[in-house]
Amino acid sequence: MTDTEYHFYSSDPKKVIKELGADILREDLNKMLLIRNFEARAESAYQQGKIGGFFHSYSGQEAIQTACIRAMGVKNWYIATYRCHALALLLGAGADEIMAEFYGKVTGNAMGRGGSMHLYTDRLLGGFAIVGGHTPIATGAAFSLEYLGKKDEVALCFLGEGAVAQGAFHESLNMASLWNLPCIYVIENNQWGMGTAVSRAICIQPIAEKMASSYNMKSYTLDGMDYTNTYAAFKHIHEETLQTRRPVLVEAVTQRFKGHSISDPGFYRTKEELEKAKQRDPIVLLKNYLIESNMLTEDEFKEMNKQNIEIVKKSMEYAEKSPAPDPLTLEEGVFAPEDENIMGY
Ligand SMILES: Cc1ncc(C[n+]2csc(CCOP(=O)(O)OP(=O)(O)O)c2C)c(N)n1
């Protein structure tokens, strides 16, 4: 964590726990456990050579998207970076289809053609590999909501702090503000853009707090490790955006517990730094809130974890057994027309 002084959205964990109640909170803890276990086991499959391509873990950041979707619901436009496994799971893609996608199988989420960085649902416009490249698409999604008069929906754009230095980010926010578009840009500041510390990449901090006024936007800073703070803030931001139909810049301060991608041993930070970050593991924090509120016991937590491991193991069996795509279908699913006449010339 940098020395930056953050001013987090003010919230009371007890109030959030009471408002949401045991069933919902256990459901969300369960989702966070699924995400954690799913990625941990997919990583081991990757190391065994069963999965190819890139792989970016969301481990440590789970509270942010879990709380966001709890607060805002599924029925919005969502868009993400390559770090998109959790969002796909949260928006309804099953563990089986995502694991099969990792394995490159035809039963996969993108028919085995996208891999780990390109997952979709009917509400997730995709995971995108070009840093900052998806921000204009989120702005466009927000434009479509206004154009079609869908006043009960917003667009959510998740990006890393590294994307803030990209020109596309600036253009997207400028246009969203000029045109009054209901787009919520969520910078998940996990302190590192690959091996570059945020303080060496972004000239101003805290990012959202200091940058938002350049775009005539409001900003919010969230404690991204604490589900209760993240939920309370997203709930407020959602209600406000539905009313104002204005864009907002959000910064969720977080930590990733793994390297940038699976091939990154993370030598740029010390073991002590990582251990310190893990002391605020979002899963353990939420679990402890629930235990303190008599909504969960340690044994129930262990059982929950076990059940999620079973789901993940089954998804791996499903992926193993699924067939690879037929090479004859290689050209299917691309935009280039097969027949020149489709374009009328
Ligand atoms: C335009 C562009 N430049 C560089 C890269 C290489 N690259 C991939 S991820 C990454 C770091 C991005 O960090 P951040 O935006 O903070 O997201 P995080 O990985 O931390 O979630 C870079 C530089 C890229 N994919 N696209």
The ligand as an ORCA input file, in Angstrom:
! r2SCAN-3c Opt
* xyz 1 1
  C      -2.484     -0.439    -24.426
  C      -1.747     -1.495    -23.661
  N      -0.510     -1.223    -23.187
  C       0.167     -2.155    -22.479
  C      -0.392     -3.400    -22.281
  C       0.376     -4.436    -21.474
  N      -0.245     -4.554    -20.138
  C      -1.117     -5.532    -19.892
  S      -1.721     -5.418    -18.347
  C      -0.813     -4.079    -17.986
  C      -0.894     -3.448    -16.612
  C      -2.188     -2.794    -16.346
  O      -2.339     -2.509    -14.987
  P      -3.676     -1.977    -14.376
  O      -4.413     -1.166    -15.381
  O      -3.349     -1.314    -13.101
  O      -4.581     -3.271    -14.126
  P      -4.312     -4.544    -13.234
  O      -3.585     -5.537    -14.096
  O      -3.518     -4.117    -12.063
  O      -5.662     -5.060    -12.887
  C      -0.034     -3.709    -19.079
  C       0.876     -2.563    -19.086
  C      -1.667     -3.648    -22.816
  N      -2.271     -4.828    -22.655
  N      -2.340     -2.679    -23.472
*
